[in-house]
Amino acid sequence: MAKSLYDVLGVPKSADEKTIKSAYRKLARKYHPDVNPNDRSAEEKFKEVSAAYEVVGDPEKRKLYDQYGDNWSAVQANGPRAASGAQGEDDMGGFTGFGGGFGTIFEQFFTGPRGNRVVYEDLEYGQPKDVEQTISIPLTEIDSGTKRTLTYQTLDQQRIQGNVTTVPVTKKAEVTIPAGTPDGTRYRISGKGQASAGGKAGDLLVTVKWAENRVFRTVGDGLEVDVEVSYLTAALGGEIDVPTLRSTLQLKIPAGTQSGQSFRLNGQGLSLKNGGRSNLMAKIKITVPKTLSPRERELLEQIAAMYRLGATA
C-alpha cells in the first residue's frame, strides 16, 4: 500500500496546519540538496516531502485529497466525475495537478523577492552569524597586557553558479587585551564572523578568561598566595620572602604569627583596568620539620618540659 502524503511528512491525518508546516520544515532542512550535495537519495526525498507539503499544506488541496485521495488533482481539474478514472501519480513517484508542480513549492520556500535562490528564512540560511571564541590568558599577561592572533573556522555561504552552498573557511583575527582586563570580558571584532551568501559577515566575539595559576589564587580583582614559614620564624618573628607576579618581596612578620593568618601587600596584585594595581594577600602556612637533629630534639624537649611545669616566662 502506497504511503499517504501524511505518512511522507510523518504527521497524522488530523494534524493542524502548524504541525504540518513544522514537520515539512524539519524534513526540508534534513534533505535539502545544499545540505546533502551529490546525494541523489536525499534529493529525491526532498522532492517527495515538498510535493506532499504542496498538497496537504494548502487547505483547498488538502480538502480534495482527504476526500478523493490520489485522484484529487483530476477532480480539481475536471470535477468530481473524473475521480473514478484519474491517475494521480507520475513516473517519478510525485503527484500531478499541483498548480505549478515542484517548481512552485520550491520557489515558495526557497526563492527571494527577486527570484534568487535562498534557503534562508525558513531553513535558517542566509543570515550572517556571530562566532564566539574563548581564550585563556595567564595572569602575568593579564597584568602586563598582551595580544592574541586567533585562527578559527566558520561555515560561510557562497553562491556558486547560482546555487548557495556552505563552505568551511579558515579565518584569522588579532585581539588586543589591555592590562587589567577583567575576567570574563568579551571583545567584539566586526566582520570576522560567519558570512552569508550576500557577502556580509557577522562579528567575532572573544571572551577572555583568566587562566588558573599554580602559585596565585584570584580573589575578586586581587590575588592571594600561600607562604610557607618555619615554626621558629612564626614564633620569634622575622622577615619572609613573598612572591608576586613581577618579583619577590620581603615581608616582616611579628612574633607569634599563626598559621592561616594573612598579611596585605598593597598594590602588589594585578594591574587594574583603570590604572593602579590590586592587593596581594600573603597567607601564612607554618611548616614543621619532619626530622630533628639530636640537639634540636633536646632543646624542644626542654621547652616542652617548661610548658608542662607552667614555666613559660
C-alpha positions in Angstrom: 0.0 0.0 0.0 1.4 3.4 -1.1 2.2 5.9 1.6 -0.2 8.7 2.1 1.1 12.3 1.9 0.6 12.5 5.7 2.9 9.5 6.0 5.5 11.2 3.8 5.5 14.1 6.2 5.3 11.9 9.3 2.1 13.5 10.7 -1.3 12.1 11.4 -4.2 13.0 9.1 -5.7 15.1 11.9 -2.6 17.3 12.2 -3.2 21.1 12.1 -1.6 23.5 9.7 1.1 24.5 12.2 2.2 20.9 12.8 2.3 20.1 9.1 4.4 23.2 8.4 6.8 22.4 11.2 7.2 18.8 10.0 7.9 20.0 6.5 10.5 22.5 7.5 12.3 19.9 9.6 12.4 17.4 6.7 13.3 20.1 4.2 16.3 21.1 6.3 17.3 17.5 6.6 17.1 16.5 2.9 17.8 19.8 1.1 20.4 19.5 -1.7 22.6 22.2 -0.2 22.9 20.2 3.0 23.4 16.9 1.1 25.4 17.8 -2.1 25.6 15.0 -4.6 23.2 12.8 -2.6 20.6 11.5 -5.1 18.5 9.8 -2.4 18.3 12.9 -0.3 17.3 14.9 -3.4 14.5 12.5 -4.2 13.3 12.6 -0.6 13.4 16.4 -0.7 11.2 16.3 -3.8 8.8 13.9 -2.2 8.3 15.9 1.0 8.0 19.1 -1.0 5.3 17.6 -3.2 3.5 16.2 -0.2 3.5 19.6 1.5 2.2 21.5 -1.5 -0.9 19.4 -1.2 -1.6 19.0 2.5 -0.2 22.4 3.2 -2.8 24.0 1.1 -6.3 24.0 2.7 -8.2 23.6 -0.5 -6.0 20.9 -2.0 -5.9 19.1 1.3 -9.7 19.0 1.4 -9.8 17.4 -2.1 -7.0 15.0 -1.1 -8.8 13.9 2.0 -11.9 13.2 0.0 -10.6 11.8 -3.2 -7.1 10.6 -2.3 -4.6 10.4 -5.2 -7.3 11.4 -7.6 -7.6 14.8 -6.1 -5.8 16.6 -8.9 -8.0 15.2 -11.6 -11.1 16.2 -9.6 -9.6 19.7 -9.2 -9.1 20.0 -13.0 -12.2 18.2 -14.3 -14.7 17.9 -11.5 -15.9 15.0 -9.3 -16.7 12.8 -12.3 -13.0 12.4 -13.0 -12.4 10.8 -9.7 -13.1 7.2 -10.9 -10.6 7.2 -13.8 -7.9 9.7 -12.8 -4.3 8.6 -12.4 -2.7 10.6 -9.7 1.0 9.5 -9.8 3.6 10.3 -12.4 6.6 8.1 -13.3 8.8 10.0 -10.8 6.7 9.0 -7.8 5.4 12.5 -7.4 1.9 13.9 -8.0 0.3 15.9 -10.9 -2.0 18.8 -10.9 -0.1 20.9 -8.3 -0.9 24.2 -10.0 2.7 24.7 -10.8 4.3 21.5 -9.5 7.6 21.1 -7.7 8.9 24.4 -9.0 6.1 26.3 -7.2 6.7 24.8 -3.8 10.5 25.2 -4.2 10.0 28.9 -5.1 7.6 29.4 -2.3 10.1 28.4 0.4 13.5 28.9 -1.3 13.2 32.0 -3.5 13.8 35.6 -2.5 11.8 38.6 -3.8 13.9 38.8 -7.0 13.9 35.1 -7.7 17.3 34.5 -6.3 17.6 31.1 -4.6 17.8 31.5 -0.8 17.3 28.5 1.5 17.2 31.2 4.2 14.4 32.4 6.3 12.6 29.1 7.0 15.7 26.9 6.9 18.0 29.2 8.9 20.2 30.1 6.0 21.3 33.4 4.6 21.9 35.5 7.7 25.4 36.4 8.8 26.1 35.0 12.2 28.4 35.9 15.1 31.1 33.5 16.0 32.2 33.0 19.7 35.7 32.1 20.9 37.0 31.8 24.4 40.7 32.3 25.2 42.6 31.6 28.4 45.2 34.2 29.4 47.9 33.7 32.1 47.8 36.1 35.0 51.2 37.5 34.1 49.9 38.6 30.7 46.6 40.0 32.3 48.9 42.1 34.5 51.0 43.4 31.6 48.6 43.3 28.7 49.0 41.2 25.6 47.8 40.3 22.1 46.5 37.1 20.6 46.1 36.0 17.0 43.2 33.6 16.7 42.8 31.0 13.9 39.3 29.5 13.6 36.8 28.2 11.1 33.4 29.5 10.0 30.8 27.9 7.7 30.4 30.7 5.2 27.8 30.6 2.5 28.9 31.1 -1.1 27.0 31.4 -4.3 28.4 29.1 -6.9 26.8 29.1 -10.4 23.6 30.5 -8.9 23.4 27.9 -6.1 24.1 28.7 -2.5 26.4 26.3 -0.7 28.1 26.2 2.7 31.9 26.2 2.8 34.3 25.9 5.7 36.6 28.9 5.7 39.7 29.4 7.9 40.0 32.9 9.3 42.4 34.9 11.4 41.8 37.8 13.8 44.0 39.7 16.2 42.6 40.8 19.6 44.4 43.2 21.9 44.0 42.5 25.6 44.8 45.6 27.7 46.5 45.2 31.1 43.9 44.7 33.8 41.3 43.1 31.6 38.6 41.7 34.0 37.9 38.0 33.9 35.0 37.2 31.5 35.4 40.4 29.4 34.1 40.0 25.9 35.5 41.8 22.9 33.7 42.2 19.6 35.7 42.2 16.3 33.4 43.4 13.5 33.1 41.4 10.2 35.1 38.4 11.4 32.2 36.0 11.9 30.2 33.7 9.6 29.3 35.2 6.2 26.0 35.0 4.3 25.7 34.3 0.6 25.4 38.1 0.1 28.9 38.6 1.5 28.0 40.3 4.8 29.7 38.7 7.8 28.8 38.6 11.5 31.2 39.5 14.2 33.8 37.6 16.2 33.0 37.6 20.0 36.1 36.8 22.1 35.7 36.1 25.8 38.8 36.5 27.9 39.2 34.1 30.9 41.9 34.3 33.5 44.0 31.1 33.4 44.5 29.2 36.7 47.9 29.8 38.3 49.7 27.2 40.3 51.0 29.8 42.7 48.4 32.6 42.9 44.7 32.4 43.6 42.4 35.2 42.3 40.1 36.8 44.9 37.9 39.4 43.2 40.4 41.5 41.3 43.2 40.8 43.8 45.5 37.8 44.4 46.3 35.5 47.3 49.4 33.4 47.7 50.4 30.8 50.3 53.8 31.5 52.0 55.5 28.8 54.0 57.1 30.0 57.2 59.1 27.9 59.6 57.7 27.4 63.1 60.7 29.2 64.6 60.2 32.3 62.4 56.5 32.3 63.2 57.2 32.0 66.9 60.1 34.5 67.1 59.1 36.9 64.2 61.3 37.9 61.3 61.4 38.5 57.6 59.9 36.2 54.9 60.0 36.1 51.1 56.7 36.7 49.4 56.4 36.1 45.6 54.5 38.5 43.4 53.7 38.3 39.7 56.7 40.5 39.0 59.3 39.8 41.7 59.9 38.6 45.2 59.4 41.0 48.2 60.4 40.7 51.8 57.7 41.0 54.5 58.3 41.4 58.2 56.0 39.3 60.4 55.6 39.7 64.1 56.4 37.1 66.8 53.6 34.7 67.4 52.3 34.7 63.8 49.6 32.0 63.4 49.1 29.5 60.6 46.4 30.8 58.3 47.0 34.4 59.2 47.1 36.8 56.2 49.1 39.9 55.5 48.1 42.5 53.0 50.7 43.8 50.5 49.1 46.9 49.0 49.4 47.4 45.2 51.2 44.1 44.7 48.3 42.2 43.0 47.1 42.5 39.4 47.0 45.6 37.2 43.6 47.2 37.2 41.7 48.3 34.1 41.5 51.9 35.2 45.1 52.1 36.5 47.0 51.0 39.6 47.1 47.5 41.0 45.0 45.5 43.3 46.4 44.0 46.6 48.1 40.8 47.3 47.3 38.7 50.4 50.1 36.6 51.8 48.6 33.6 53.7 50.9 32.0 56.3 51.4 28.3 56.3 53.6 27.3 59.2 55.9 24.3 58.5 57.3 21.9 60.9 60.5 19.9 60.2 59.9 16.2 59.5 63.2 15.2 61.2 65.2 16.8 64.0 68.8 16.7 65.0 69.6 15.3 68.4 70.4 18.9 69.7 67.1 20.3 68.2 65.2 17.5 69.9 66.9 18.1 73.2 66.1 21.8 73.1 62.5 21.3 72.1 62.1 18.7 74.9 63.4 21.3 77.4 60.8 23.8 76.1 58.1 21.2 76.3 59.1 20.5 79.9 58.9 24.1 80.7 55.3 24.3 79.3 54.3 21.3 81.4 55.6 22.9 84.5 53.9 26.2 83.6 57.3 28.0 83.5 56.9 29.7 80.1 58.0 33.1 81.3 
